Amino acid sequence: MPYLLSVCEAGSLAGAARMLRVNHSTVFRRIEAVEARLGVRLFERLARGYIMTPAGERFYERAILLCEGMDELERELGGQDLRLEGPLTVTTTDSLLHCLAPIFAQFRHTYPDVELRLLSDVQALDLMQRDADIALRPTNNPPEHWIGRDLFSLSFATYAHRDYWQAVQDDGPEYYHWIMLGDDLNQSPMSKITLRRKHQEAKSTVLNTMMSVFDMVNAGFGIAAMPCYLGEKHETLVRVDEPDDSAGWRLWLLAHPDVRRSARVNAFYDFATKHITDEVLGIS
């Protein structure tokens, strides 16, 4: 079924092959085999791609309902698990994982039978699809359908290595080198702060993860806007400007309502709420 659904959604064999990370010919053989077994054509093969026949549209509608039902059943059964053992997947950002590694280590020692998986992929994960059980995320707009705890407010500021700042602060802002986190729409708090404070003639370097920005700042490469929980925690860095919390971002602990009843999720919720504080993050 994944092969058929992928062709329905992608509209081509090549697109489906990319989604599934398989060979183009593998998708073709699977589609041909299903159509032969059913005795019906599910797709019209056109020059511009694969178009669903009425039978294909009917299959797609039923398949989506089946997948949604299986996802709901998995969440409900997983949410009723009362054992303090087994896998628990937590997604967070690379910068929070860097700062909170001791907290995660403490949780593992407290609950040794819980198999903790930590994901810090830059792509957004979907709790509805069970990519993760819990999300620990900075946001100003948490999803309404998730159960969440608001841990505390987040501020952002610009930082530089003390040696770099001492060397350039008398040169004028047009000579500062800025390090920016890639943000196509410039909607993140870091991008907005950078655009407000960066001189129009100042040069910049763009990176794709928050920790790579931090590493370059810590190496004396330039100035960057970053979360205060990251910048304030390292004595090698100095804060160039005052903290800014105007974006209204907060640190949220989130889970889907169905899995919130799981003993493992409850244990992590209670542990994180107790131990993750602004003092731990170095922003007291």
SEGU-73610 format. One record per residue (C-alpha): residue in three letters; x, y, z; residue number from 1. Coordinates in nm, 4 decimals, decimal comma. Layout:
SEGU-73610
+--------+----------+----------+----------+-----+
! residu !       xx !       yy !       zz ! num !
+--------+----------+----------+----------+-----+
!    Ala !        X !        Y !        Z ! NUM !
...
+--------+----------+----------+----------+-----+
//
This chain:
SEGU-73610
+--------+----------+----------+----------+-----+
! residu !       xx !       yy !       zz ! num !
+--------+----------+----------+----------+-----+
!    Met !   0,0000 !   0,0000 !   0,0000 !   1 !
!    Pro !   0,2792 !   0,2571 !   0,0649 !   2 !
!    Tyr !   0,3810 !   0,2350 !  -0,3027 !   3 !
!    Leu !   0,0292 !   0,3043 !  -0,4267 !   4 !
!    Leu !  -0,0252 !   0,5901 !  -0,1832 !   5 !
!    Ser !   0,3058 !   0,7481 !  -0,2786 !   6 !
!    Val !   0,2182 !   0,7433 !  -0,6494 !   7 !
!    Cys !  -0,1258 !   0,8912 !  -0,5701 !   8 !
!    Glu !   0,0340 !   1,1751 !  -0,3728 !   9 !
!    Ala !   0,3394 !   1,2349 !  -0,5932 !  10 !
!    Gly !   0,1662 !   1,1908 !  -0,9285 !  11 !
!    Ser !   0,4647 !   1,0135 !  -1,0806 !  12 !
!    Leu !   0,6866 !   0,7086 !  -1,0356 !  13 !
!    Ala !   0,9937 !   0,9264 !  -0,9917 !  14 !
!    Gly !   0,8285 !   1,1338 !  -0,7199 !  15 !
!    Ala !   0,7074 !   0,8235 !  -0,5379 !  16 !
!    Ala !   1,0538 !   0,6669 !  -0,5617 !  17 !
!    Arg !   1,2071 !   0,9763 !  -0,3993 !  18 !
!    Met !   0,9489 !   0,9717 !  -0,1191 !  19 !
!    Leu !   1,0091 !   0,6031 !  -0,0481 !  20 !
!    Arg !   1,3860 !   0,6163 !  -0,1149 !  21 !
!    Val !   1,3663 !   0,3197 !  -0,3521 !  22 !
!    Asn !   1,4444 !   0,2585 !  -0,7175 !  23 !
!    His !   1,2065 !   0,3868 !  -0,9861 !  24 !
!    Ser !   1,1654 !   0,0347 !  -1,1254 !  25 !
!    Thr !   1,0684 !  -0,1027 !  -0,7821 !  26 !
!    Val !   0,7681 !   0,1300 !  -0,7651 !  27 !
!    Phe !   0,6712 !   0,0369 !  -1,1230 !  28 !
!    Arg !   0,6803 !  -0,3375 !  -1,0487 !  29 !
!    Arg !   0,4717 !  -0,2991 !  -0,7310 !  30 !
!    Ile !   0,2052 !  -0,0931 !  -0,9080 !  31 !
!    Glu !   0,1871 !  -0,3392 !  -1,1957 !  32 !
!    Ala !   0,1573 !  -0,6338 !  -0,9550 !  33 !
!    Val !  -0,1288 !  -0,4778 !  -0,7550 !  34 !
!    Glu !  -0,3228 !  -0,3816 !  -1,0678 !  35 !
!    Ala !  -0,2793 !  -0,7323 !  -1,2081 !  36 !
!    Arg !  -0,3991 !  -0,8881 !  -0,8808 !  37 !
!    Leu !  -0,7040 !  -0,6598 !  -0,8607 !  38 !
!    Gly !  -0,7789 !  -0,6805 !  -1,2319 !  39 !
!    Val !  -0,8316 !  -0,3054 !  -1,2562 !  40 !
!    Arg !  -0,6310 !  -0,0045 !  -1,3686 !  41 !
!    Leu !  -0,5617 !   0,2351 !  -1,0820 !  42 !
!    Phe !  -0,3635 !   0,4898 !  -1,2890 !  43 !
!    Glu !  -0,3657 !   0,6362 !  -1,6365 !  44 !
!    Arg !  -0,0065 !   0,6581 !  -1,7672 !  45 !
!    Leu !   0,0269 !   1,0030 !  -1,9248 !  46 !
!    Ala !   0,3293 !   1,1983 !  -2,0436 !  47 !
!    Arg !   0,2940 !   1,4400 !  -1,7542 !  48 !
!    Gly !   0,2671 !   1,1647 !  -1,4929 !  49 !
!    Tyr !   0,0373 !   0,9079 !  -1,3364 !  50 !
!    Ile !  -0,3288 !   1,0164 !  -1,3015 !  51 !
!    Met !  -0,5696 !   0,8226 !  -1,0802 !  52 !
!    Thr !  -0,8584 !   0,6452 !  -1,2517 !  53 !
!    Pro !  -1,1980 !   0,6423 !  -1,0723 !  54 !
!    Ala !  -1,0916 !   0,3082 !  -0,9229 !  55 !
!    Gly !  -0,7623 !   0,4664 !  -0,8148 !  56 !
!    Glu !  -0,9452 !   0,7557 !  -0,6503 !  57 !
!    Arg !  -1,1672 !   0,5117 !  -0,4634 !  58 !
!    Phe !  -0,8629 !   0,3151 !  -0,3498 !  59 !
!    Tyr !  -0,6896 !   0,6332 !  -0,2333 !  60 !
!    Glu !  -0,9914 !   0,7479 !  -0,0281 !  61 !
!    Arg !  -1,0215 !   0,4108 !   0,1471 !  62 !
!    Ala !  -0,6453 !   0,3811 !   0,2014 !  63 !
!    Ile !  -0,6249 !   0,7230 !   0,3703 !  64 !
!    Leu !  -0,9078 !   0,6282 !   0,6073 !  65 !
!    Leu !  -0,7351 !   0,2981 !   0,6841 !  66 !
!    Cys !  -0,4029 !   0,4699 !   0,7608 !  67 !
!    Glu !  -0,5707 !   0,7268 !   0,9842 !  68 !
!    Gly !  -0,7504 !   0,4491 !   1,1699 !  69 !
!    Met !  -0,4261 !   0,2571 !   1,2237 !  70 !
!    Asp !  -0,2512 !   0,5714 !   1,3495 !  71 !
!    Glu !  -0,5344 !   0,6407 !   1,5947 !  72 !
!    Leu !  -0,5336 !   0,2804 !   1,7188 !  73 !
!    Glu !  -0,1552 !   0,2896 !   1,7687 !  74 !
!    Arg !  -0,1793 !   0,6134 !   1,9683 !  75 !
!    Glu !  -0,4623 !   0,4804 !   2,1854 !  76 !
!    Leu !  -0,2898 !   0,1503 !   2,2617 !  77 !
!    Gly !   0,0421 !   0,3258 !   2,3224 !  78 !
!    Gly !  -0,1279 !   0,5777 !   2,5506 !  79 !
!    Gln !  -0,2621 !   0,3003 !   2,7720 !  80 !
!    Asp !   0,0832 !   0,1554 !   2,8390 !  81 !
!    Leu !   0,1351 !   0,1825 !   3,2150 !  82 !
!    Arg !   0,4821 !   0,0285 !   3,2271 !  83 !
!    Leu !   0,7838 !   0,2409 !   3,3115 !  84 !
!    Glu !   0,9859 !   0,0612 !   3,0476 !  85 !
!    Gly !   1,0199 !   0,0528 !   2,6726 !  86 !
!    Pro !   1,0959 !   0,3193 !   2,4097 !  87 !
!    Leu !   1,0326 !   0,6924 !   2,4546 !  88 !
!    Thr !   1,1150 !   0,9305 !   2,1682 !  89 !
!    Val !   1,1720 !   1,2982 !   2,2458 !  90 !
!    Thr !   1,2275 !   1,5563 !   1,9749 !  91 !
!    Thr !   1,3963 !   1,8854 !   2,0545 !  92 !
!    Thr !   1,6318 !   2,1395 !   1,8988 !  93 !
!    Asp !   2,0058 !   2,0917 !   1,8682 !  94 !
!    Ser !   2,0710 !   2,3885 !   2,0974 !  95 !
!    Leu !   1,8394 !   2,2605 !   2,3725 !  96 !
!    Leu !   1,9904 !   1,9134 !   2,3457 !  97 !
!    His !   2,3339 !   2,0719 !   2,3889 !  98 !
!    Cys !   2,2246 !   2,2594 !   2,7019 !  99 !
!    Leu !   2,0042 !   1,9900 !   2,8554 ! 100 !
!    Ala !   2,2225 !   1,6832 !   2,7992 ! 101 !
!    Pro !   2,2806 !   1,6474 !   3,1779 ! 102 !
!    Ile !   1,9026 !   1,6492 !   3,2361 ! 103 !
!    Phe !   1,8476 !   1,3730 !   2,9811 ! 104 !
!    Ala !   2,1319 !   1,1741 !   3,1386 ! 105 !
!    Gln !   1,9722 !   1,2173 !   3,4816 ! 106 !
!    Phe !   1,6372 !   1,0958 !   3,3460 ! 107 !
!    Arg !   1,8029 !   0,7839 !   3,2031 ! 108 !
!    His !   1,9628 !   0,7048 !   3,5393 ! 109 !
!    Thr !   1,6318 !   0,7602 !   3,7190 ! 110 !
!    Tyr !   1,4370 !   0,5387 !   3,4771 ! 111 !
!    Pro !   1,6911 !   0,2859 !   3,3452 ! 112 !
!    Asp !   1,4283 !   0,0651 !   3,1783 ! 113 !
!    Val !   1,3009 !   0,3465 !   2,9569 ! 114 !
!    Glu !   1,4794 !   0,3384 !   2,6200 ! 115 !
!    Leu !   1,5253 !   0,7098 !   2,5531 ! 116 !
!    Arg !   1,5560 !   0,8225 !   2,1903 ! 117 !
!    Leu !   1,6530 !   1,1847 !   2,1300 ! 118 !
!    Leu !   1,5908 !   1,3449 !   1,7908 ! 119 !
!    Ser !   1,7231 !   1,6891 !   1,7002 ! 120 !
!    Asp !   1,6482 !   1,6900 !   1,3280 ! 121 !
!    Val !   1,6005 !   2,0401 !   1,1858 ! 122 !
!    Gln !   1,2822 !   1,9261 !   1,0113 ! 123 !
!    Ala !   0,9580 !   1,9499 !   1,2044 ! 124 !
!    Leu !   0,8391 !   1,6124 !   1,3317 ! 125 !
!    Asp !   0,4755 !   1,5121 !   1,3593 ! 126 !
!    Leu !   0,3422 !   1,3901 !   1,6933 ! 127 !
!    Met !   0,0152 !   1,2977 !   1,5206 ! 128 !
!    Gln !   0,2049 !   1,0459 !   1,3052 ! 129 !
!    Arg !   0,4101 !   0,9240 !   1,6029 ! 130 !
!    Asp !   0,7423 !   1,0525 !   1,4704 ! 131 !
!    Ala !   0,7978 !   1,1266 !   1,8394 ! 132 !
!    Asp !   0,6142 !   1,0848 !   2,1699 ! 133 !
!    Ile !   0,7145 !   1,4197 !   2,3183 ! 134 !
!    Ala !   0,8326 !   1,7499 !   2,1745 ! 135 !
!    Leu !   1,0418 !   1,9944 !   2,3767 ! 136 !
!    Arg !   1,0313 !   2,3034 !   2,1583 ! 137 !
!    Pro !   1,0686 !   2,6815 !   2,1598 ! 138 !
!    Thr !   0,7604 !   2,8317 !   1,9956 ! 139 !
!    Asn !   0,5135 !   3,1173 !   2,0143 ! 140 !
!    Asn !   0,2326 !   2,9101 !   1,8610 ! 141 !
!    Pro !   0,1991 !   2,5589 !   2,0074 ! 142 !
!    Pro !  -0,0486 !   2,3330 !   1,8207 ! 143 !
!    Glu !  -0,3952 !   2,3420 !   1,9787 ! 144 !
!    His !  -0,4527 !   1,9654 !   1,9509 ! 145 !
!    Trp !  -0,1452 !   1,8755 !   2,1593 ! 146 !
!    Ile !  -0,1320 !   1,8625 !   2,5380 ! 147 !
!    Gly !   0,1364 !   2,1002 !   2,6590 ! 148 !
!    Arg !   0,3115 !   2,2611 !   2,9517 ! 149 !
!    Asp !   0,4505 !   2,6115 !   2,9233 ! 150 !
!    Leu !   0,7855 !   2,5908 !   3,1033 ! 151 !
!    Phe !   0,9068 !   2,9516 !   3,0776 ! 152 !
!    Ser !   0,9690 !   3,2529 !   2,8556 ! 153 !
!    Leu !   1,2627 !   3,2679 !   2,6136 ! 154 !
!    Ser !   1,4767 !   3,5678 !   2,5288 ! 155 !
!    Phe !   1,7231 !   3,6210 !   2,2453 ! 156 !
!    Ala !   2,0312 !   3,8425 !   2,2166 ! 157 !
!    Thr !   2,3452 !   3,8942 !   2,0094 ! 158 !
!    Tyr !   2,6707 !   3,7340 !   2,1211 ! 159 !
!    Ala !   3,0361 !   3,7250 !   2,0202 ! 160 !
!    His !   3,3502 !   3,5622 !   2,1509 ! 161 !
!    Arg !   3,5122 !   3,7979 !   2,4007 ! 162 !
!    Asp !   3,8376 !   3,8135 !   2,1994 ! 163 !
!    Tyr !   3,6564 !   3,8894 !   1,8726 ! 164 !
!    Trp !   3,4428 !   4,1579 !   2,0330 ! 165 !
!    Gln !   3,7420 !   4,3219 !   2,1972 ! 166 !
!    Ala !   3,9174 !   4,3340 !   1,8609 ! 167 !
!    Val !   3,6317 !   4,4802 !   1,6524 ! 168 !
!    Gln !   3,4029 !   4,6849 !   1,8754 ! 169 !
!    Asp !   3,5904 !   5,0083 !   1,8042 ! 170 !
!    Asp !   3,5897 !   4,9530 !   1,4252 ! 171 !
!    Gly !   3,2261 !   5,0469 !   1,3656 ! 172 !
!    Pro !   2,9203 !   4,8240 !   1,2972 ! 173 !
!    Glu !   2,9770 !   4,8167 !   0,9219 ! 174 !
!    Tyr !   3,2918 !   4,6093 !   0,9855 ! 175 !
!    Tyr !   3,1295 !   4,3488 !   1,2103 ! 176 !
!    His !   3,0913 !   4,0040 !   1,0567 ! 177 !
!    Trp !   2,7533 !   3,8452 !   1,1235 ! 178 !
!    Ile !   2,6659 !   3,4750 !   1,1431 ! 179 !
!    Met !   2,3048 !   3,3957 !   1,0570 ! 180 !
!    Leu !   2,0799 !   3,0939 !   1,0877 ! 181 !
!    Gly !   1,9223 !   3,0119 !   0,7507 ! 182 !
!    Asp !   1,5606 !   3,1335 !   0,7505 ! 183 !
!    Asp !   1,3996 !   3,1878 !   0,4099 ! 184 !
!    Leu !   1,1156 !   3,4022 !   0,5454 ! 185 !
!    Asn !   1,3198 !   3,5774 !   0,8156 ! 186 !
!    Gln !   1,0508 !   3,4939 !   1,0717 ! 187 !
!    Ser !   1,2600 !   3,3510 !   1,3546 ! 188 !
!    Pro !   1,3476 !   3,5775 !   1,6504 ! 189 !
!    Met !   1,7180 !   3,5422 !   1,5608 ! 190 !
!    Ser !   1,6586 !   3,6606 !   1,2026 ! 191 !
!    Lys !   1,4486 !   3,9554 !   1,3123 ! 192 !
!    Ile !   1,7095 !   4,0674 !   1,5668 ! 193 !
!    Thr !   1,9880 !   4,0305 !   1,3108 ! 194 !
!    Leu !   1,8013 !   4,2349 !   1,0496 ! 195 !
!    Arg !   1,7387 !   4,5118 !   1,3033 ! 196 !
!    Arg !   2,0954 !   4,5328 !   1,4306 ! 197 !
!    Lys !   2,3138 !   4,4351 !   1,1377 ! 198 !
!    His !   2,4610 !   4,7291 !   0,9445 ! 199 !
!    Gln !   2,3574 !   4,7130 !   0,5782 ! 200 !
!    Glu !   2,7211 !   4,7093 !   0,4663 ! 201 !
!    Ala !   2,8307 !   4,4419 !   0,7150 ! 202 !
!    Lys !   2,9200 !   4,0999 !   0,5714 ! 203 !
!    Ser !   2,7468 !   3,7815 !   0,6851 ! 204 !
!    Thr !   2,7744 !   3,4030 !   0,6738 ! 205 !
!    Val !   2,4629 !   3,1801 !   0,6718 ! 206 !
!    Leu !   2,4524 !   2,8383 !   0,8414 ! 207 !
!    Asn !   2,1749 !   2,5797 !   0,8697 ! 208 !
!    Thr !   2,1766 !   2,4759 !   1,2380 ! 209 !
!    Met !   2,1789 !   2,6711 !   1,5620 ! 210 !
!    Met !   2,4731 !   2,4757 !   1,7004 ! 211 !
!    Ser !   2,6828 !   2,5453 !   1,3903 ! 212 !
!    Val !   2,6099 !   2,9156 !   1,4459 ! 213 !
!    Phe !   2,7178 !   2,8794 !   1,8076 ! 214 !
!    Asp !   3,0355 !   2,6919 !   1,7114 ! 215 !
!    Met !   3,1386 !   2,9648 !   1,4677 ! 216 !
!    Val !   3,0682 !   3,2407 !   1,7204 ! 217 !
!    Asn !   3,2649 !   3,0523 !   1,9829 ! 218 !
!    Ala !   3,5531 !   3,0210 !   1,7347 ! 219 !
!    Gly !   3,5692 !   3,4008 !   1,7018 ! 220 !
!    Phe !   3,4194 !   3,4101 !   1,3513 ! 221 !
!    Gly !   3,1737 !   3,6920 !   1,4179 ! 222 !
!    Ile !   2,8532 !   3,8043 !   1,5901 ! 223 !
!    Ala !   2,5211 !   3,6182 !   1,5960 ! 224 !
!    Ala !   2,1760 !   3,6353 !   1,7494 ! 225 !
!    Met !   2,0951 !   3,3240 !   1,9506 ! 226 !
!    Pro !   1,8778 !   3,2083 !   2,2401 ! 227 !
!    Cys !   1,9972 !   3,3441 !   2,5739 ! 228 !
!    Tyr !   1,9864 !   2,9924 !   2,7183 ! 229 !
!    Leu !   2,2695 !   2,9095 !   2,4780 ! 230 !
!    Gly !   2,4694 !   3,2317 !   2,4841 ! 231 !
!    Glu !   2,4605 !   3,2915 !   2,8595 ! 232 !
!    Lys !   2,5744 !   2,9391 !   2,9414 ! 233 !
!    His !   2,9256 !   2,9829 !   2,7986 ! 234 !
!    Glu !   3,1815 !   3,2070 !   2,9662 ! 235 !
!    Thr !   3,3797 !   3,2520 !   2,6438 ! 236 !
!    Leu !   3,0940 !   3,4582 !   2,4958 ! 237 !
!    Val !   2,9915 !   3,8158 !   2,5711 ! 238 !
!    Arg !   2,6487 !   3,9626 !   2,5128 ! 239 !
!    Val !   2,6655 !   4,2495 !   2,2643 ! 240 !
!    Asp !   2,3069 !   4,3760 !   2,3075 ! 241 !
!    Glu !   2,0397 !   4,3474 !   2,5741 ! 242 !
!    Pro !   1,8069 !   4,0446 !   2,5671 ! 243 !
!    Asp !   1,4912 !   4,0732 !   2,3571 ! 244 !
!    Asp !   1,1752 !   3,8767 !   2,4422 ! 245 !
!    Ser !   0,9379 !   4,0694 !   2,2161 ! 246 !
!    Ala !   0,8750 !   3,7643 !   1,9934 ! 247 !
!    Gly !   0,6778 !   3,5999 !   2,2736 ! 248 !
!    Trp !   0,8522 !   3,2642 !   2,2361 ! 249 !
!    Arg !   0,8311 !   3,0173 !   2,5220 ! 250 !
!    Leu !   0,9697 !   2,6726 !   2,5936 ! 251 !
!    Trp !   0,6891 !   2,4172 !   2,5568 ! 252 !
!    Leu !   0,6666 !   2,0516 !   2,6528 ! 253 !
!    Leu !   0,4165 !   1,8873 !   2,4152 ! 254 !
!    Ala !   0,2554 !   1,5474 !   2,3612 ! 255 !
!    His !  -0,0446 !   1,4080 !   2,1744 ! 256 !
!    Pro !  -0,3490 !   1,3588 !   2,4042 ! 257 !
!    Asp !  -0,3641 !   0,9845 !   2,3324 ! 258 !
!    Val !  -0,0082 !   0,9151 !   2,4463 ! 259 !
!    Arg !  -0,0278 !   1,1556 !   2,7414 ! 260 !
!    Arg !  -0,1704 !   0,8680 !   2,9489 ! 261 !
!    Ser !   0,1435 !   0,6581 !   2,8931 ! 262 !
!    Ala !   0,3479 !   0,6018 !   3,2092 ! 263 !
!    Arg !   0,6690 !   0,6795 !   3,0216 ! 264 !
!    Val !   0,5320 !   1,0093 !   2,8879 ! 265 !
!    Asn !   0,3952 !   1,1049 !   3,2305 ! 266 !
!    Ala !   0,7288 !   1,0256 !   3,3921 ! 267 !
!    Phe !   0,9166 !   1,2455 !   3,1470 ! 268 !
!    Tyr !   0,6621 !   1,5268 !   3,1803 ! 269 !
!    Asp !   0,6961 !   1,5336 !   3,5582 ! 270 !
!    Phe !   1,0748 !   1,4978 !   3,5481 ! 271 !
!    Ala !   1,1238 !   1,7706 !   3,2873 ! 272 !
!    Thr !   0,8872 !   2,0120 !   3,4594 ! 273 !
!    Lys !   1,0779 !   1,9709 !   3,7856 ! 274 !
!    His !   1,4345 !   1,9784 !   3,6516 ! 275 !
!    Ile !   1,4334 !   2,2024 !   3,3429 ! 276 !
!    Thr !   1,4496 !   2,5514 !   3,4879 ! 277 !
!    Asp !   1,5894 !   2,8827 !   3,3708 ! 278 !
!    Glu !   1,8655 !   2,8365 !   3,6273 ! 279 !
!    Val !   1,9676 !   2,5062 !   3,4683 ! 280 !
!    Leu !   1,9769 !   2,6793 !   3,1309 ! 281 !
!    Gly !   2,1987 !   2,9545 !   3,2682 ! 282 !
!    Ile !   1,9504 !   3,2373 !   3,2284 ! 283 !
!    Ser !   1,8468 !   3,2975 !   3,5912 ! 284 !
+--------+----------+----------+----------+-----+
//
